[in-house]
Amino acid sequence: MMTFDWFVLTALIILSIGSIYRVIVGPTVWDRILGFSFFSAKIIMLGVVFGVLIDRVFVVDISMIYGILDFIGTIMIVRFIEAKGDI
């Protein structure tokens, strides 16, 4: 079971690299926002798996709080871009 957990952690890190690429290279602002949201989702999953792996519940709680803050931040950025135009 321990090997599978480390495999999942490694896969999430590799998938995060792809979303970082989308944030840096994204041709539009919307692609960058989508890439950042995808990256945040991978970090949340990474935190949950890591918290379960080391048997610490507070890491899972911190990941949930990070998810809520990411959602609120994404909504605020999208509303700002829609109101003011392009960044």
MMTF fields as JSON, N, C-alpha, C and O atoms, coordinates in Angstrom:
{
  "mmtfVersion": "1.0.0",
  "mmtfProducer": "UNKNOWN",
  "numBonds": 347,
  "numAtoms": 348,
  "numGroups": 87,
  "numChains": 1,
  "numModels": 1,
  "chainsPerModel": [1],
  "groupsPerChain": [87],
  "chainIdList": ["A"],
  "bondAtomList": [4, 2, 8, 6, 12, 10, 16, 14, 20, 18, 24, 22, 28, 26, 32, 30, 36, 34, 40, 38, 44, 42, 48, 46, 52, 50, 56, 54, 60, 58, 64, 62, 68, 66, 72, 70, 76, 74, 80, 78, 84, 82, 88, 86, 92, 90, 96, 94, 100, 98, 104, 102, 108, 106, 112, 110, 116, 114, 120, 118, 124, 122, 128, 126, 132, 130, 136, 134, 140, 138, 144, 142, 148, 146, 152, 150, 156, 154, 160, 158, 164, 162, 168, 166, 172, 170, 176, 174, 180, 178, 184, 182, 188, 186, 192, 190, 196, 194, 200, 198, 204, 202, 208, 206, 212, 210, 216, 214, 220, 218, 224, 222, 228, 226, 232, 230, 236, 234, 240, 238, 244, 242, 248, 246, 252, 250, 256, 254, 260, 258, 264, 262, 268, 266, 272, 270, 276, 274, 280, 278, 284, 282, 288, 286, 292, 290, 296, 294, 300, 298, 304, 302, 308, 306, 312, 310, 316, 314, 320, 318, 324, 322, 328, 326, 332, 330, 336, 334, 340, 338, 344, 342],
  "bondOrderList": [1, 1, 1, 1, 1, 1, 1, 1, 1, 1, 1, 1, 1, 1, 1, 1, 1, 1, 1, 1, 1, 1, 1, 1, 1, 1, 1, 1, 1, 1, 1, 1, 1, 1, 1, 1, 1, 1, 1, 1, 1, 1, 1, 1, 1, 1, 1, 1, 1, 1, 1, 1, 1, 1, 1, 1, 1, 1, 1, 1, 1, 1, 1, 1, 1, 1, 1, 1, 1, 1, 1, 1, 1, 1, 1, 1, 1, 1, 1, 1, 1, 1, 1, 1, 1, 1],
  "groupList": [{"groupName": "MET", "atomNameList": ["N", "CA", "C", "O"], "elementList": ["N", "C", "C", "O"], "formalChargeList": [0, 0, 0, 0], "bondAtomList": [1, 0, 2, 1, 3, 2], "bondOrderList": [1, 1, 2], "singleLetterCode": "M", "chemCompType": "L-PEPTIDE LINKING"}, {"groupName": "THR", "atomNameList": ["N", "CA", "C", "O"], "elementList": ["N", "C", "C", "O"], "formalChargeList": [0, 0, 0, 0], "bondAtomList": [1, 0, 2, 1, 3, 2], "bondOrderList": [1, 1, 2], "singleLetterCode": "T", "chemCompType": "L-PEPTIDE LINKING"}, {"groupName": "PHE", "atomNameList": ["N", "CA", "C", "O"], "elementList": ["N", "C", "C", "O"], "formalChargeList": [0, 0, 0, 0], "bondAtomList": [1, 0, 2, 1, 3, 2], "bondOrderList": [1, 1, 2], "singleLetterCode": "F", "chemCompType": "L-PEPTIDE LINKING"}, {"groupName": "ASP", "atomNameList": ["N", "CA", "C", "O"], "elementList": ["N", "C", "C", "O"], "formalChargeList": [0, 0, 0, 0], "bondAtomList": [1, 0, 2, 1, 3, 2], "bondOrderList": [1, 1, 2], "singleLetterCode": "D", "chemCompType": "L-PEPTIDE LINKING"}, {"groupName": "TRP", "atomNameList": ["N", "CA", "C", "O"], "elementList": ["N", "C", "C", "O"], "formalChargeList": [0, 0, 0, 0], "bondAtomList": [1, 0, 2, 1, 3, 2], "bondOrderList": [1, 1, 2], "singleLetterCode": "W", "chemCompType": "L-PEPTIDE LINKING"}, {"groupName": "VAL", "atomNameList": ["N", "CA", "C", "O"], "elementList": ["N", "C", "C", "O"], "formalChargeList": [0, 0, 0, 0], "bondAtomList": [1, 0, 2, 1, 3, 2], "bondOrderList": [1, 1, 2], "singleLetterCode": "V", "chemCompType": "L-PEPTIDE LINKING"}, {"groupName": "LEU", "atomNameList": ["N", "CA", "C", "O"], "elementList": ["N", "C", "C", "O"], "formalChargeList": [0, 0, 0, 0], "bondAtomList": [1, 0, 2, 1, 3, 2], "bondOrderList": [1, 1, 2], "singleLetterCode": "L", "chemCompType": "L-PEPTIDE LINKING"}, {"groupName": "ALA", "atomNameList": ["N", "CA", "C", "O"], "elementList": ["N", "C", "C", "O"], "formalChargeList": [0, 0, 0, 0], "bondAtomList": [1, 0, 2, 1, 3, 2], "bondOrderList": [1, 1, 2], "singleLetterCode": "A", "chemCompType": "L-PEPTIDE LINKING"}, {"groupName": "ILE", "atomNameList": ["N", "CA", "C", "O"], "elementList": ["N", "C", "C", "O"], "formalChargeList": [0, 0, 0, 0], "bondAtomList": [1, 0, 2, 1, 3, 2], "bondOrderList": [1, 1, 2], "singleLetterCode": "I", "chemCompType": "L-PEPTIDE LINKING"}, {"groupName": "SER", "atomNameList": ["N", "CA", "C", "O"], "elementList": ["N", "C", "C", "O"], "formalChargeList": [0, 0, 0, 0], "bondAtomList": [1, 0, 2, 1, 3, 2], "bondOrderList": [1, 1, 2], "singleLetterCode": "S", "chemCompType": "L-PEPTIDE LINKING"}, {"groupName": "GLY", "atomNameList": ["N", "CA", "C", "O"], "elementList": ["N", "C", "C", "O"], "formalChargeList": [0, 0, 0, 0], "bondAtomList": [1, 0, 2, 1, 3, 2], "bondOrderList": [1, 1, 2], "singleLetterCode": "G", "chemCompType": "PEPTIDE LINKING"}, {"groupName": "TYR", "atomNameList": ["N", "CA", "C", "O"], "elementList": ["N", "C", "C", "O"], "formalChargeList": [0, 0, 0, 0], "bondAtomList": [1, 0, 2, 1, 3, 2], "bondOrderList": [1, 1, 2], "singleLetterCode": "Y", "chemCompType": "L-PEPTIDE LINKING"}, {"groupName": "ARG", "atomNameList": ["N", "CA", "C", "O"], "elementList": ["N", "C", "C", "O"], "formalChargeList": [0, 0, 0, 0], "bondAtomList": [1, 0, 2, 1, 3, 2], "bondOrderList": [1, 1, 2], "singleLetterCode": "R", "chemCompType": "L-PEPTIDE LINKING"}, {"groupName": "PRO", "atomNameList": ["N", "CA", "C", "O"], "elementList": ["N", "C", "C", "O"], "formalChargeList": [0, 0, 0, 0], "bondAtomList": [1, 0, 2, 1, 3, 2], "bondOrderList": [1, 1, 2], "singleLetterCode": "P", "chemCompType": "L-PEPTIDE LINKING"}, {"groupName": "LYS", "atomNameList": ["N", "CA", "C", "O"], "elementList": ["N", "C", "C", "O"], "formalChargeList": [0, 0, 0, 0], "bondAtomList": [1, 0, 2, 1, 3, 2], "bondOrderList": [1, 1, 2], "singleLetterCode": "K", "chemCompType": "L-PEPTIDE LINKING"}, {"groupName": "GLU", "atomNameList": ["N", "CA", "C", "O"], "elementList": ["N", "C", "C", "O"], "formalChargeList": [0, 0, 0, 0], "bondAtomList": [1, 0, 2, 1, 3, 2], "bondOrderList": [1, 1, 2], "singleLetterCode": "E", "chemCompType": "L-PEPTIDE LINKING"}],
  "groupTypeList": [0, 0, 1, 2, 3, 4, 2, 5, 6, 1, 7, 6, 8, 8, 6, 9, 8, 10, 9, 8, 11, 12, 5, 8, 5, 10, 13, 1, 5, 4, 3, 12, 8, 6, 10, 2, 9, 2, 2, 9, 7, 14, 8, 8, 0, 6, 10, 5, 5, 2, 10, 5, 6, 8, 3, 12, 5, 2, 5, 5, 3, 8, 9, 0, 8, 11, 10, 8, 6, 3, 2, 8, 10, 1, 8, 0, 8, 5, 12, 2, 8, 15, 7, 14, 10, 3, 8],
  "groupIdList": [1, 2, 3, 4, 5, 6, 7, 8, 9, 10, 11, 12, 13, 14, 15, 16, 17, 18, 19, 20, 21, 22, 23, 24, 25, 26, 27, 28, 29, 30, 31, 32, 33, 34, 35, 36, 37, 38, 39, 40, 41, 42, 43, 44, 45, 46, 47, 48, 49, 50, 51, 52, 53, 54, 55, 56, 57, 58, 59, 60, 61, 62, 63, 64, 65, 66, 67, 68, 69, 70, 71, 72, 73, 74, 75, 76, 77, 78, 79, 80, 81, 82, 83, 84, 85, 86, 87],
  "secStructList": [7, 2, 2, 2, 2, 2, 2, 2, 2, 2, 2, 2, 2, 2, 2, 2, 2, 2, 2, 2, 2, 2, 2, 2, 2, 7, 1, 1, 2, 2, 2, 2, 2, 2, 2, 2, 2, 2, 2, 2, 2, 2, 2, 2, 2, 2, 2, 2, 2, 2, 2, 2, 2, 6, 6, 7, 2, 2, 2, 2, 2, 2, 2, 2, 2, 2, 2, 2, 2, 2, 2, 2, 2, 2, 2, 2, 2, 2, 2, 2, 2, 2, 2, 2, 7, 7, 7],
  "xCoordList": [0.825, 0.0, 0.865, 0.505, 1.978, 2.843, 3.398, 3.557, 3.692, 4.227, 3.186, 3.529, 1.935, 0.874, 0.716, 0.513, 0.805, 0.689, 1.797, 1.544, 3.006, 4.121, 3.969, 4.366, 3.404, 3.135, 2.123, 2.293, 1.079, 0.067, 0.681, 0.401, 1.509, 2.173, 3.047, 3.038, 3.793, 4.656, 3.828, 4.19, 2.733, 1.866, 1.262, 1.161, 0.862, 0.302, 1.344, 1.028, 2.571, 3.635, 3.894, 4.077, 3.911, 4.131, 2.978, 3.214, 1.753, 0.612, 0.634, 0.168, 1.169, 1.27, 2.224, 2.025, 3.25, 4.202, 3.497, 3.778, 2.593, 1.835, 0.954, 0.824, 0.351, -0.495, 0.335, -0.112, 1.525, 2.412, 2.822, 2.912, 3.068, 3.383, 2.234, 2.475, 0.99, -0.169, -0.274, -0.69, 0.09, 0.045, 1.088, 0.811, 2.268, 3.347, 3.133, 3.304, 2.766, 2.719, 1.33, 1.204, 0.302, -1.073, -1.275, -0.901, -1.855, -1.981, -2.981, -2.861, -3.947, -4.916, -4.933, -4.404, -5.557, -5.694, -6.555, -6.304, -7.562, -8.463, -7.726, -8.001, -6.785, -5.976, -5.106, -4.915, -4.584, -3.753, -4.572, -4.118, -5.782, -6.653, -7.023, -7.007, -7.356, -7.698, -6.507, -6.671, -5.306, -4.103, -3.815, -3.418, -4.015, -3.789, -4.812, -4.475, -6.051, -7.081, -6.772, -6.951, -6.313, -5.93, -4.74, -4.7, -3.768, -2.612, -3.044, -2.558, -3.946, -4.429, -5.16, -5.022, -5.932, -6.625, -5.621, -5.824, -4.545, -3.514, -2.801, -2.475, -2.558, -1.918, -2.839, -2.373, -4.133, -5.089, -5.075, -5.028, -5.116, -5.065, -3.74, -3.703, -2.659, -1.348, -1.338, -0.796, -1.939, -2.009, -2.851, -2.497, -3.961, -4.823, -4.118, -4.129, -3.504, -2.804, -1.63, -1.396, -0.895, 0.241, -0.222, 0.413, -1.33, -1.86, -2.299, -2.087, -2.909, -3.302, -2.065, -2.017, -1.066, 0.152, 0.907, 1.397, 1.003, 1.733, 0.809, 1.255, -0.49, -1.488, -1.653, -1.673, -1.77, -2.014, -3.267, -3.29, -4.295, -5.579, -5.517, -6.233, -4.686, -4.661, -4.154, -4.495, -3.356, -2.9, -4.083, -4.156, -4.993, -6.201, -7.068, -7.632, -7.18, -7.952, -7.345, -8.071, -6.041, -5.365, -5.598, -5.775, -5.6, -5.866, -7.285, -7.507, -8.234, -9.614, -9.739, -10.444, -9.069, -9.085, -8.441, -8.935, -7.337, -6.683, -7.623, -7.633, -8.399, -9.361, -10.437, -10.812, -10.931, -11.945, -11.366, -12.01, -10.146, -9.507, -9.2, -9.318, -8.81, -8.555, -9.834, -9.813, -10.929, -12.204, -12.614, -13.01, -12.522, -12.896, -11.973, -12.436, -10.675, -9.725, -9.969, -9.885, -10.269, -10.545, -11.796, -11.814, -12.828, -14.058, -13.79, -14.31, -12.994, -12.689, -11.891, -12.164, -10.916, -10.113, -10.97, -10.846, -11.832, -12.69, -13.656, -13.874, -14.225, -15.133, -14.398, -14.943, -13.165, -12.377, -12.087, -12.209, -11.707, -11.39, -12.636, -12.563, -13.769, -14.999, -15.428, -15.97, -15.195, -15.618, -14.665, -15.118, -13.36, -12.376, -11.813, -11.181, -12.021, -11.413, -10.186, -10.075, -9.268, -8.069, -7.059, -7.023, -6.247, -5.221, -4.052, -3.069],
  "yCoordList": [-1.196, 0.0, 1.254, 2.261, 1.194, 2.358, 2.734, 3.918, 1.75, 2.017, 2.721, 3.629, 2.322, 2.963, 4.426, 5.279, 4.725, 6.107, 6.977, 8.099, 6.469, 7.232, 7.373, 8.39, 6.371, 6.468, 7.574, 8.343, 7.657, 8.698, 10.073, 11.001, 10.223, 11.501, 11.903, 13.064, 10.964, 11.255, 11.64, 12.567, 10.945, 11.263, 12.658, 13.385, 13.038, 14.371, 15.455, 16.512, 15.205, 16.183, 16.338, 17.455, 15.238, 15.304, 16.037, 16.831, 15.786, 16.49, 17.978, 18.802, 18.325, 19.729, 20.488, 21.676, 19.818, 20.47, 20.905, 21.983, 20.082, 20.446, 21.666, 22.499, 21.779, 22.939, 24.198, 25.292, 24.067, 25.226, 25.723, 26.929, 24.794, 25.164, 25.964, 26.95, 25.553, 26.265, 27.662, 28.595, 27.826, 29.146, 30.067, 31.244, 29.553, 30.386, 30.694, 31.84, 29.704, 29.848, 30.22, 30.698, 30.015, 30.196, 31.412, 32.518, 31.24, 32.37, 33.435, 34.599, 33.055, 34.037, 34.016, 33.111, 35.041, 35.124, 33.981, 33.457, 33.592, 32.52, 31.188, 30.379, 30.954, 29.736, 29.74, 28.701, 30.894, 30.988, 30.758, 30.091, 31.312, 31.096, 29.623, 29.063, 29.0, 27.579, 26.73, 25.776, 27.072, 26.341, 26.486, 25.524, 27.698, 27.899, 27.141, 26.581, 27.124, 26.374, 24.877, 24.192, 24.377, 22.969, 22.664, 21.62, 23.581, 23.41, 23.386, 22.566, 24.275, 24.301, 23.019, 22.525, 22.478, 21.213, 20.089, 19.238, 20.084, 19.051, 19.222, 18.229, 20.447, 20.685, 20.245, 19.699, 20.477, 20.031, 18.51, 17.961, 17.833, 16.364, 15.867, 14.87, 16.557, 16.196, 16.313, 15.45, 17.385, 17.56, 16.505, 16.027, 16.14, 15.11, 13.755, 13.061, 13.381, 12.09, 12.081, 11.084, 13.181, 13.249, 13.196, 12.544, 13.882, 13.841, 12.453, 12.047, 11.723, 10.341, 9.463, 8.57, 9.718, 8.915, 9.039, 8.042, 10.259, 10.441, 10.365, 10.53, 10.113, 9.936, 11.195, 11.128, 12.34, 13.616, 14.25, 14.616, 14.376, 14.88, 16.377, 16.857, 17.123, 18.566, 18.963, 20.04, 18.125, 18.419, 18.36, 19.153, 17.439, 17.353, 18.589, 19.129, 19.041, 20.243, 21.475, 22.31, 21.589, 22.712, 22.666, 23.709, 21.484, 21.351, 21.794, 22.417, 21.484, 21.911, 23.429, 24.037, 24.039, 25.498, 26.135, 27.138, 25.555, 26.055, 25.966, 26.864, 24.911, 24.765, 25.838, 26.378, 26.145, 27.196, 28.546, 29.314, 28.846, 30.113, 30.199, 31.268, 29.084, 29.072, 29.356, 30.114, 28.763, 28.991, 30.454, 31.054, 31.028, 32.431, 33.34, 34.291, 33.054, 33.86, 33.787, 34.802, 32.611, 32.459, 33.23, 33.887, 33.159, 33.9, 35.4, 36.117, 35.888, 37.319, 37.766, 38.831, 36.978, 37.339, 37.348, 38.255, 36.357, 36.292, 37.471, 38.059, 37.819, 38.973, 40.267, 41.137, 40.407, 41.602, 41.695, 42.769, 40.588, 40.598, 40.881, 41.6, 40.33, 40.596, 42.052, 42.614, 42.673, 44.055, 45.052, 46.026, 44.822, 45.789, 45.46, 46.316, 44.268, 43.873, 43.023, 42.363, 43.04, 42.207, 42.806, 44.021, 41.956, 42.431, 42.959, 43.411],
  "zCoordList": [0.0, 0.0, 0.0, -0.61, 0.669, 0.756, -0.614, -0.911, -1.445, -2.777, -3.642, -4.399, -3.543, -4.317, -3.923, -4.787, -2.635, -2.174, -2.756, -3.194, -2.76, -3.325, -4.835, -5.404, -5.484, -6.921, -7.204, -8.15, -6.394, -6.568, -6.34, -7.099, -5.314, -5.066, -6.246, -6.657, -6.789, -7.933, -9.156, -9.88, -9.39, -10.529, -10.389, -11.377, -9.188, -8.978, -9.212, -9.757, -8.808, -9.041, -10.535, -11.018, -11.264, -12.712, -13.401, -14.312, -12.985, -13.563, -13.222, -14.009, -12.061, -11.678, -12.588, -12.844, -13.073, -13.97, -15.256, -15.78, -15.763, -16.959, -16.748, -17.645, -15.58, -15.325, -15.103, -15.445, -14.541, -14.408, -15.791, -16.023, -16.702, -18.086, -18.699, -19.396, -18.448, -18.984, -18.381, -19.069, -17.119, -16.487, -17.113, -17.348, -17.381, -17.915, -19.397, -19.812, -20.194, -21.647, -22.16, -23.288, -21.368, -21.826, -22.708, -22.318, -23.886, -24.803, -24.336, -24.717, -23.529, -23.032, -21.504, -20.859, -20.963, -19.506, -18.99, -17.905, -19.752, -19.324, -19.241, -18.355, -20.164, -20.085, -18.838, -18.207, -18.486, -17.282, -16.02, -15.09, -15.989, -14.829, -14.711, -13.615, -15.829, -15.824, -15.39, -14.63, -15.869, -15.472, -13.989, -13.331, -13.457, -12.029, -11.193, -10.15, -11.648, -10.931, -10.944, -9.937, -12.081, -12.186, -11.28, -10.628, -11.243, -10.369, -8.902, -8.122, -8.533, -7.151, -6.783, -5.664, -7.711, -7.447, -7.22, -6.354, -7.99, -7.808, -6.468, -5.816, -6.051, -4.755, -3.619, -2.619, -3.768, -2.753, -2.645, -1.544, -3.793, -3.771, -3.206, -2.484, -3.531, -2.997, -1.473, -0.782, -0.956, 0.488, 1.174, 2.252, 0.557, 1.147, 1.168, 2.185, 0.044, -0.009, 0.962, 1.647, 1.024, 1.94, 3.391, 4.22, 3.707, 5.063, 5.478, 6.621, 4.561, 4.849, 4.979, 5.825, 4.139, 4.148, 5.47, 6.0, 6.007, 7.267, 8.478, 9.613, 8.236, 9.292, 10.145, 11.374, 9.474, 10.143, 9.552, 8.377, 10.361, 9.89, 9.606, 8.727, 10.32, 10.139, 8.753, 8.266, 8.115, 6.754, 5.786, 4.847, 6.007, 5.183, 5.414, 4.463, 6.651, 6.953, 6.285, 5.745, 6.32, 5.672, 4.163, 3.533, 3.587, 2.153, 1.815, 0.777, 2.671, 2.439, 2.525, 1.72, 3.482, 3.605, 2.381, 1.867, 1.913, 0.706, -0.496, -1.339, -0.583, -1.672, -1.64, -2.681, -0.459, -0.327, -0.715, -1.43, -0.248, -0.595, -2.088, -2.687, -2.684, -4.124, -4.902, -5.871, -4.494, -5.174, -5.081, -6.081, -3.894, -3.713, -4.521, -5.15, -4.506, -5.273, -6.764, -7.456, -7.267, -8.695, -9.091, -10.132, -8.286, -8.572, -8.565, -9.42, -7.624, -7.566, -8.788, -9.343, -9.213, -10.38, -11.642, -12.466, -11.801, -12.986, -13.016, -14.075, -11.896, -11.863, -12.176, -12.855, -11.692, -11.987, -13.48, -14.069, -14.092, -15.52, -16.35, -17.347, -15.955, -16.695, -16.571, -17.523, -15.42, -15.211, -15.876, -16.477, -15.776, -16.256, -17.63, -18.249, -18.116, -19.378, -19.129, -18.095, -20.074, -19.983, -19.01, -18.811, -18.413, -17.475, -18.259, -17.673]
}
